[in-house]
Amino acid sequence: MKKLFTGALTALALAVTGALATGPASADDFSPAIVFDMGGKFDKSFNEAAYNGAERFKSESGVTYREFEVTNPSQREQAMRNMARRGATVIIAMGFAQAAAVETVAKEFPDIKFTLIDMVVDLPNVQSVIFKEHEGSFLVGMAAALASKTGKVGFIGGMDIPLIRKFALGYVEGAKYVNADIEVYQNMTGTTPSAWNDPTKGGELARSQFDRGADVVYAAAGGTGVGVYQAAKDAGKLAIGVDSNQNYMHPGTMLTSMVKRVDVAVYEAFMTAKNGTWQGGFKILGLAEDGVGFALDKYNRDLVSADMEMKIEAARKDIISGKVEVTDYMAQ
């Protein structure tokens, strides 16, 4: 009997040691999941960038992932808890609004890894990924001012929150870096999550800014931006996309896009969780880390002159070196 008891203890010790070891996860015990936020995975912006990163992971690893698209704020916590109960080993939560749900569920399931994009939760099993959106917005603000013929440009945000004010302030500083006298009109779409998916309102706000003389408008508004880009095309004006490279949507009127590499953050969260190198804590991605930038491709090449590109590139290097400082609205 004593021998059986000792053997059982030895087996238990080995099991615990195996559970605590950090190493590559086998296909059998690795189960990734992602919770998309309001706007859906095909919003052509923030969520879709995340979807592209998840799909890249699936393509390269051969591992499928679970997903949930939030349509009501109350679903966030429930979706994460359900995924955890069903065996998910790493859960990615998209967007600042998921922070409270992540904090709650991560405490309930301390052995599960959580990656939160765009907000910080300080727990050992949470990886918080945030971006220096103000740095990328500075560059597209420069592009707007360099392309503007009226000396008036615009900004349309989605939900009026500090994060979107961060985009706006970087954009204003970039535009004024080029032209200290430039006018920058600003509008937010709303104060509720529906502001991320209201292209009709986005189009209305863009037309109002065009009517006041703006000839370039930057949208940081998720799916609402689709209406802004269409309004720019209809008016023969210029628009600037956000998060994903949206230049392809209306070639000829999309000046550029402020690219935020959410796709890379999602891909790396899944891949590092799979290979055993995932770490909790904070990751901050800016120009120096290639986490943000401006998009230049065949769709907007004719709109961005060599001189414009040279000036923007010089500023990018100066921001990285610290010669030029961009104000972070959220750090004020």
Sequence and secondary structure as in RCSB ss.txt:
>XXXX:A:sequence
MKKLFTGALTALALAVTGALATGPASADDFSPAIVFDMGGKFDKSFNEAAYNGAERFKSESGVTYREFEVTNPSQ
REQAMRNMARRGATVIIAMGFAQAAAVETVAKEFPDIKFTLIDMVVDLPNVQSVIFKEHEGSFLVGMAAALASKT
GKVGFIGGMDIPLIRKFALGYVEGAKYVNADIEVYQNMTGTTPSAWNDPTKGGELARSQFDRGADVVYAAAGGTG
VGVYQAAKDAGKLAIGVDSNQNYMHPGTMLTSMVKRVDVAVYEAFMTAKNGTWQGGFKILGLAEDGVGFALDKYN
RDLVSADMEMKIEAARKDIISGKVEVTDYMAQ
>XXXX:A:secstr
 HHHHHHHHHHHHHHHHHHH  S   TTT  EEEEE TT TTSSSHHHHHHHHHHHHHHHH    EEEE SSTTH
HHHHHHHHHHTT SEEEEESGGGHHHHHHHHHH TTSEEEEESS    TTEEEEEE HHHHHHHHHHHHHHH SS
SEEEEEEEE SHHHHHHHHHHHHHHHHH TT EEEEEEEESSGGGGG HHHHHHHHHHHHHTT  EEEEESGGGH
HHHHHHHHHHT EEEEEES  GGGSTTTEEEEEEE HHHHHHHHHHHHHHT    EEEEE TTTTSEEE  STTT
TTTS HHHHHHHHHHHHHHHHTSS    GGG 
